[in-house]
């Protein structure tokens, strides 16, 4: 899990450079679709990090480095736009979701099939 923090930070860097800062309370409610974007972005970041390190079982999913990163960036930008969140607020939510998934590997494996379907549906 500790090794995925640099990957998560690298995925957030384009957001830090591209998005304007807007203040908004951290408690903005999310729709189910927005929750899915957040969860899948975190799942892709974790899985891509595992694939990059050659972790056992990481190759069970398709390569997520490029497509997963693009999904991550687009989803985070969408969450900022729709929820009027700052980069820091989105980053905090993504980190919390990543921590939750990393703490329960079975949960990560459970969310990957619908997330991969969402990735395919996105056209990336």
MDTraj code that builds the backbone (N, CA, C; nanometers):
import mdtraj as md
import numpy as np

residues = "UNK UNK UNK UNK UNK UNK UNK UNK UNK UNK UNK UNK UNK UNK UNK UNK UNK UNK UNK UNK UNK UNK UNK UNK UNK UNK UNK UNK UNK UNK UNK UNK UNK UNK UNK UNK UNK UNK UNK UNK UNK UNK UNK UNK UNK UNK UNK UNK UNK UNK UNK UNK UNK UNK UNK UNK UNK UNK UNK UNK UNK UNK UNK UNK UNK UNK UNK UNK UNK UNK UNK UNK UNK UNK UNK UNK UNK UNK UNK UNK UNK UNK UNK UNK UNK UNK UNK UNK UNK UNK UNK UNK UNK UNK UNK UNK UNK UNK UNK UNK UNK UNK UNK UNK UNK UNK UNK UNK UNK UNK UNK UNK UNK UNK UNK UNK UNK UNK UNK UNK UNK UNK UNK UNK".split()
xyz = np.array([
    [0.0824, -0.1184, 0.0000],
    [0.0000, 0.0000, 0.0000],
    [0.0868, 0.1247, 0.0000],
    [0.1927, 0.1287, 0.0777],
    [0.2779, 0.2451, 0.0859],
    [0.3357, 0.2786, -0.0512],
    [0.3691, 0.1767, -0.1294],
    [0.4283, 0.1996, -0.2606],
    [0.3286, 0.2563, -0.3606],
    [0.1987, 0.2462, -0.3339],
    [0.1003, 0.3002, -0.4270],
    [0.0801, 0.4495, -0.4072],
    [0.1262, 0.5047, -0.2966],
    [0.1110, 0.6479, -0.2734],
    [0.1823, 0.7283, -0.3816],
    [0.3084, 0.6949, -0.4222],
    [0.3697, 0.7714, -0.5309],
    [0.2907, 0.7608, -0.6615],
    [0.2353, 0.6444, -0.6909],
    [0.1559, 0.6293, -0.8123],
    [0.0306, 0.7147, -0.8024],
    [-0.0351, 0.7129, -0.6870],
    [-0.1533, 0.7944, -0.6663],
    [-0.1174, 0.9415, -0.6813],
    [-0.0046, 0.9826, -0.6249],
    [0.0401, 1.1211, -0.6368],
    [0.0698, 1.1553, -0.7829],
    [0.1323, 1.0634, -0.8556],
    [0.1622, 1.0881, -0.9969],
    [0.0344, 1.1024, -1.0783],
    [-0.0681, 1.0263, -1.0422],
    [-0.1937, 1.0362, -1.1145],
    [-0.2660, 1.1671, -1.0822],
    [-0.2431, 1.2220, -0.9633],
    [-0.3077, 1.3464, -0.9245],
    [-0.2354, 1.4691, -0.9782],
    [-0.1092, 1.4573, -1.0180],
    [-0.0307, 1.5709, -1.0635],
    [-0.0967, 1.6461, -1.1782],
    [-0.1465, 1.5791, -1.2832],
    [-0.2108, 1.6560, -1.3906],
    [-0.3299, 1.7376, -1.3414],
    [-0.3997, 1.6874, -1.2418],
    [-0.5119, 1.7626, -1.1861],
    [-0.4629, 1.8877, -1.1164],
    [-0.3535, 1.8748, -1.0459],
    [-0.2979, 1.9889, -0.9745],
    [-0.2551, 2.0990, -1.0706],
    [-0.2117, 2.0615, -1.1881],
    [-0.1640, 2.1583, -1.2855],
    [-0.2760, 2.2177, -1.3699],
    [-0.3869, 2.1450, -1.3839],
    [-0.4879, 2.1866, -1.4799],
    [-0.6130, 2.2497, -1.4196],
    [-0.6443, 2.2207, -1.2954],
    [-0.7741, 2.2610, -1.2428],
    [-0.7663, 2.3856, -1.1564],
    [-0.8627, 2.4757, -1.1714],
    [-0.8666, 2.5927, -1.0840],
    [-0.9129, 2.5528, -0.9436],
    [-0.8706, 2.6275, -0.8463],
    [-0.9064, 2.5989, -0.7076],
    [-1.0407, 2.6641, -0.6774],
    [-1.1332, 2.5863, -0.6221],
    [-1.2635, 2.6363, -0.5814],
    [-1.2923, 2.5828, -0.4417],
    [-1.3294, 2.6714, -0.3528],
    [-1.3591, 2.6285, -0.2166],
    [-1.4980, 2.5661, -0.2099],
    [-1.5093, 2.4589, -0.1326],
    [-1.6365, 2.3888, -0.1142],
    [-1.6220, 2.3011, 0.0094],
    [-1.7259, 2.2884, 0.0885],
    [-1.7172, 2.1991, 0.2038],
    [-1.6829, 2.0571, 0.1618],
    [-1.6069, 1.9864, 0.2436],
    [-1.5625, 1.8503, 0.2133],
    [-1.6774, 1.7506, 0.2193],
    [-1.7952, 1.7939, 0.2593],
    [-1.9066, 1.7017, 0.2779],
    [-2.0050, 1.7012, 0.1617],
    [-1.9634, 1.7486, 0.0457],
    [-2.0535, 1.7486, -0.0693],
    [-2.1012, 1.6057, -0.0952],
    [-2.2326, 1.5840, -0.1032],
    [-2.2839, 1.4479, -0.1260],
    [-2.2541, 1.4026, -0.2688],
    [-2.2351, 1.2734, -0.2844],
    [-2.2058, 1.2164, -0.4149],
    [-2.3181, 1.1237, -0.4583],
    [-2.3441, 1.1230, -0.5879],
    [-2.4393, 1.0273, -0.6445],
    [-2.3714, 0.8905, -0.6500],
    [-2.4488, 0.7880, -0.6801],
    [-2.3909, 0.6543, -0.6950],
    [-2.2886, 0.6517, -0.8078],
    [-2.3166, 0.7221, -0.9159],
    [-2.2217, 0.7259, -1.0273],
    [-2.0904, 0.7933, -0.9856],
    [-2.1002, 0.9007, -0.9107],
    [-1.9789, 0.9691, -0.8637],
    [-1.9015, 0.8810, -0.7661],
    [-1.9715, 0.8083, -0.6814],
    [-1.9047, 0.7152, -0.5905],
    [-1.8317, 0.6072, -0.6695],
    [-1.8945, 0.5607, -0.7786],
    [-1.8308, 0.4598, -0.8630],
    [-1.7049, 0.5162, -0.9280],
    [-1.7104, 0.6392, -0.9761],
    [-1.5927, 0.7015, -1.0368],
    [-1.4781, 0.7087, -0.9361],
    [-1.5100, 0.7468, -0.8152],
    [-1.4091, 0.7563, -0.7097],
    [-1.3512, 0.6187, -0.6771],
    [-1.4386, 0.5216, -0.6556],
    [-1.3947, 0.3869, -0.6191],
    [-1.3116, 0.3230, -0.7302],
    [-1.3572, 0.3360, -0.8533],
    [-1.2847, 0.2746, -0.9653],
    [-1.1514, 0.3441, -0.9899],
    [-1.1473, 0.4740, -0.9737],
    [-1.0206, 0.5456, -0.9888],
    [-0.9188, 0.4954, -0.8871],
    [-0.9616, 0.4795, -0.7632],
    [-0.8727, 0.4287, -0.6588],
    [-0.8335, 0.2837, -0.6888],
    [-0.9289, 0.2037, -0.7329],
    [-0.8998, 0.0630, -0.7652],
    [-0.7999, 0.0528, -0.8793],
    [-0.8141, 0.1367, -0.9817],
    [-0.7208, 0.1338, -1.0934],
    [-0.5814, 0.1783, -1.0502],
    [-0.5746, 0.2786, -0.9653],
    [-0.4436, 0.3243, -0.9167],
    [-0.3743, 0.2143, -0.8373],
    [-0.4477, 0.1491, -0.7498],
    [-0.3893, 0.0404, -0.6706],
    [-0.3461, -0.0756, -0.7587],
    [-0.4337, -0.1152, -0.8504],
    [-0.4026, -0.2283, -0.9379],
    [-0.2868, -0.1972, -1.0310],
    [-0.2821, -0.0756, -1.0849],
    [-0.1711, -0.0368, -1.1723],
    [-0.0395, -0.0379, -1.0968],
    [-0.0427, 0.0058, -0.9718],
    [0.0776, 0.0018, -0.8893],
    [0.1247, -0.1401, -0.8644],
    [0.0305, -0.2283, -0.8384],
    [0.0635, -0.3687, -0.8181],
    [0.1200, -0.4303, -0.9465],
    [0.0607, -0.3962, -1.0600],
    [0.1102, -0.4469, -1.1879],
    [0.2514, -0.3960, -1.2149],
    [0.2745, -0.2711, -1.1850],
    [0.4061, -0.2117, -1.2074],
    [0.5132, -0.2821, -1.1238],
    [0.4765, -0.3221, -1.0036],
    [0.5708, -0.3919, -0.9150],
    [0.5789, -0.5416, -0.9428],
    [0.4917, -0.5917, -1.0305],
    [0.4916, -0.7347, -1.0601],
    [0.4381, -0.8183, -0.9462],
    [0.3477, -0.7642, -0.8682],
    [0.2904, -0.8352, -0.7540],
    [0.2141, -0.9588, -0.8024],
    [0.2175, -1.0662, -0.7233],
    [0.1438, -1.1877, -0.7602],
    [-0.0054, -1.1571, -0.7786],
    [-0.0607, -1.2073, -0.8851],
    [-0.2030, -1.1886, -0.9123],
    [-0.2377, -1.0574, -0.9800],
    [-0.1445, -0.9652, -0.9885],
    [-0.1744, -0.8343, -1.0467],
    [-0.2035, -0.8429, -1.1956],
    [-0.1507, -0.9448, -1.2602],
    [-0.1719, -0.9588, -1.4038],
    [-0.3064, -1.0247, -1.4364],
    [-0.3864, -1.0519, -1.3344],
    [-0.5193, -1.1084, -1.3571],
    [-0.6102, -1.0086, -1.4288],
    [-0.5745, -0.8807, -1.4209],
    [-0.6518, -0.7757, -1.4861],
    [-0.5729, -0.7220, -1.6048],
    [-0.6422, -0.6616, -1.7005],
    [-0.5686, -0.6026, -1.8132],
    [-0.4763, -0.4912, -1.7633],
    [-0.3766, -0.4567, -1.8424],
    [-0.2833, -0.3490, -1.8055],
    [-0.3627, -0.2207, -1.7806],
    [-0.3368, -0.1600, -1.6663],
    [-0.4139, -0.0423, -1.6267],
    [-0.3314, 0.0855, -1.6208],
    [-0.2038, 0.0775, -1.6534],
    [-0.1182, 0.1947, -1.6439],
    [-0.1703, 0.3138, -1.7208],
    [-0.1926, 0.2985, -1.8495],
    [-0.2326, 0.4114, -1.9333],
    [-0.3834, 0.4378, -1.9273],
    [-0.4633, 0.3363, -1.9562],
    [-0.6088, 0.3557, -1.9577],
    [-0.6635, 0.3860, -1.8184],
    [-0.6111, 0.3164, -1.7183],
    [-0.6551, 0.3418, -1.5813],
    [-0.6202, 0.4829, -1.5363],
    [-0.5015, 0.5298, -1.5747],
    [-0.4583, 0.6661, -1.5392],
    [-0.5502, 0.7692, -1.6048],
    [-0.5829, 0.7479, -1.7312],
    [-0.6713, 0.8425, -1.8007],
    [-0.8106, 0.8432, -1.7381],
    [-0.8623, 0.7257, -1.7027],
    [-0.9918, 0.7167, -1.6336],
    [-0.9843, 0.7935, -1.5022],
    [-0.8762, 0.7739, -1.4292],
    [-0.8525, 0.8384, -1.3006],
    [-0.8563, 0.9905, -1.3169],
    [-0.7803, 1.0422, -1.4128],
    [-0.7705, 1.1870, -1.4330],
    [-0.9056, 1.2454, -1.4748],
    [-0.9695, 1.1809, -1.5708],
    [-1.0996, 1.2318, -1.6168],
    [-1.2045, 1.2256, -1.5067],
    [-1.2036, 1.1183, -1.4301],
    [-1.3012, 1.1044, -1.3214],
    [-1.2788, 1.2097, -1.2137],
    [-1.1532, 1.2317, -1.1778],
    [-1.1236, 1.3314, -1.0751],
    [-1.1643, 1.4712, -1.1231],
    [-1.1359, 1.5025, -1.2487],
    [-1.1750, 1.6327, -1.3021],
    [-1.3278, 1.6465, -1.3024],
    [-1.3950, 1.5389, -1.3376],
    [-1.5418, 1.5411, -1.3381],
    [-1.5968, 1.5622, -1.1977],
    [-1.5386, 1.4935, -1.0996],
    [-1.5827, 1.5112, -0.9612],
    [-1.5606, 1.6547, -0.9154],
    [-1.4483, 1.7134, -0.9522],
    [-1.4227, 1.8532, -0.9154],
    [-1.5278, 1.9443, -0.9781],
    [-1.5575, 1.9224, -1.1050],
    [-1.6564, 2.0062, -1.1740],
    [-1.7960, 1.9893, -1.1163],
    [-1.8390, 1.8645, -1.1047],
    [-1.9764, 1.8384, -1.0623],
    [-2.0020, 1.8721, -0.9158],
    [-1.9042, 1.8458, -0.8314],
    [-1.9231, 1.8670, -0.6881],
    [-1.8632, 1.9982, -0.6388],
    [-1.7994, 2.0716, -0.7295],
    [-1.7331, 2.1989, -0.6949],
    [-1.6322, 2.1781, -0.5823],
    [-1.5530, 2.0715, -0.5963],
    [-1.4504, 2.0393, -0.4976],
    [-1.3156, 2.0943, -0.5416],
    [-1.2296, 2.1187, -0.4460],
    [-1.0928, 2.1572, -0.4775],
    [-1.0131, 2.0315, -0.5108],
    [-0.8966, 2.0529, -0.5696],
    [-0.8074, 1.9394, -0.5970],
    [-0.7762, 1.8647, -0.4676],
    [-0.7517, 1.9395, -0.3621],
    [-0.7168, 1.8779, -0.2339],
    [-0.8307, 1.7928, -0.1796],
    [-0.9528, 1.8387, -0.1978],
    [-1.0678, 1.7619, -0.1499],
    [-1.0847, 1.6327, -0.2292],
    [-1.0682, 1.6399, -0.3600],
    [-1.0778, 1.5189, -0.4419],
    [-0.9633, 1.4250, -0.4077],
    [-0.8439, 1.4792, -0.3929],
    [-0.7285, 1.3972, -0.3568],
    [-0.7521, 1.3262, -0.2238],
    [-0.8069, 1.3970, -0.1270],
    [-0.8366, 1.3365, 0.0029],
    [-0.9366, 1.2226, -0.0087],
    [-1.0396, 1.2425, -0.0885],
    [-1.1396, 1.1368, -0.1072],
    [-1.0793, 1.0166, -0.1788],
    [-0.9956, 1.0427, -0.2784],
    [-0.9304, 0.9331, -0.3504],
    [-0.8362, 0.8551, -0.2586],
    [-0.7612, 0.9256, -0.1783],
    [-0.6696, 0.8572, -0.0852],
    [-0.7460, 0.7725, 0.0156],
    [-0.8550, 0.8264, 0.0660],
    [-0.9349, 0.7511, 0.1636],
    [-0.9928, 0.6253, 0.0996],
    [-1.0420, 0.6388, -0.0221],
    [-1.0967, 0.5224, -0.0930],
    [-0.9863, 0.4202, -0.1197],
    [-0.8690, 0.4673, -0.1600],
    [-0.7561, 0.3768, -0.1844],
    [-0.7158, 0.3048, -0.0559],
    [-0.7138, 0.3764, 0.0556],
    [-0.6809, 0.3129, 0.1846],
    [-0.7826, 0.2043, 0.2183],
    [-0.9086, 0.2342, 0.1967],
    [-1.0154, 0.1378, 0.2255],
    [-0.9989, 0.0120, 0.1413],
    [-0.9739, 0.0304, 0.0116],
    [-0.9582, -0.0850, -0.0769],
    [-0.8297, -0.1613, -0.0481],
    [-0.7224, -0.0913, -0.0181],
    [-0.5946, -0.1574, 0.0097],
    [-0.6006, -0.2382, 0.1387],
    [-0.6835, -0.1940, 0.2312],
    [-0.6958, -0.2648, 0.3584],
    [-0.7781, -0.3930, 0.3451],
    [-0.8521, -0.4057, 0.2358],
    [-0.9376, -0.5232, 0.2147],
    [-0.9180, -0.5740, 0.0721],
    [-0.8117, -0.6520, 0.0475],
    [-0.7842, -0.7006, -0.0882],
    [-0.9027, -0.7729, -0.1525],
    [-0.9826, -0.8410, -0.0733],
    [-1.0994, -0.9095, -0.1291],
    [-1.1989, -0.8076, -0.1849],
    [-1.2098, -0.6938, -0.1202],
    [-1.3002, -0.5877, -0.1675],
    [-1.2486, -0.5310, -0.3000],
    [-1.1164, -0.5137, -0.3110],
    [-1.0583, -0.4656, -0.4362],
    [-1.0907, -0.5628, -0.5500],
    [-1.0723, -0.6912, -0.5254],
    [-1.1031, -0.7924, -0.6272],
    [-1.2520, -0.7909, -0.6617],
    [-1.3350, -0.7589, -0.5660],
    [-1.4799, -0.7548, -0.5869],
    [-1.5221, -0.6359, -0.6734],
    [-1.4565, -0.5218, -0.6566],
    [-1.4977, -0.4035, -0.7329],
    [-1.4362, -0.3973, -0.8726],
    [-1.3308, -0.4749, -0.8970],
    [-1.2636, -0.4651, -1.0265],
    [-1.3519, -0.5036, -1.1457],
    [-1.4307, -0.6111, -1.1429],
    [-1.5127, -0.6425, -1.2614],
    [-1.6068, -0.5286, -1.3036],
    [-1.6856, -0.4695, -1.2110],
    [-1.7690, -0.3575, -1.2567],
    [-1.6864, -0.2356, -1.2972],
    [-1.5724, -0.2158, -1.2339],
    [-1.4863, -0.1035, -1.2719],
    [-1.4280, -0.1241, -1.4115],
    [-1.3892, -0.2467, -1.4422],
    [-1.3381, -0.2751, -1.5765],
    [-1.4477, -0.2552, -1.6807],
    [-1.5712, -0.2877, -1.6456],
    [-1.6839, -0.2622, -1.7357],
    [-1.7012, -0.1124, -1.7577],
    [-1.6867, -0.0352, -1.6505],
    [-1.6978, 0.1116, -1.6617],
    [-1.5843, 0.1667, -1.7480],
    [-1.4659, 0.1085, -1.7342],
    [-1.3514, 0.1510, -1.8163],
    [-1.3791, 0.1239, -1.9635],
    [-1.4317, 0.0059, -1.9930],
    [-1.4654, -0.0284, -2.1316],
    [-1.5734, 0.0661, -2.1847],
    [-1.6762, 0.0920, -2.1040],
    [-1.7857, 0.1790, -2.1462],
    [-1.7395, 0.3223, -2.1685],
    [-1.6316, 0.3623, -2.1028],
    [-1.5814, 0.4989, -2.1172],
    [-1.5166, 0.5221, -2.2530],
    [-1.4809, 0.4137, -2.3216],
    [-1.4182, 0.4266, -2.4512],
    [-1.2692, 0.4558, -2.4464],
    [-1.2114, 0.4467, -2.3293],
    [-1.0668, 0.4719, -2.3173],
    [-0.9873, 0.3506, -2.3553],
])
top = md.Topology()
chain = top.add_chain()
for i, resn in enumerate(residues, 1):
    res = top.add_residue(resn, chain, resSeq=i)
    for name in ("N", "CA", "C"):
        top.add_atom(name, md.element.get_by_symbol(name[0]), res)
traj = md.Trajectory(xyz[None], top)
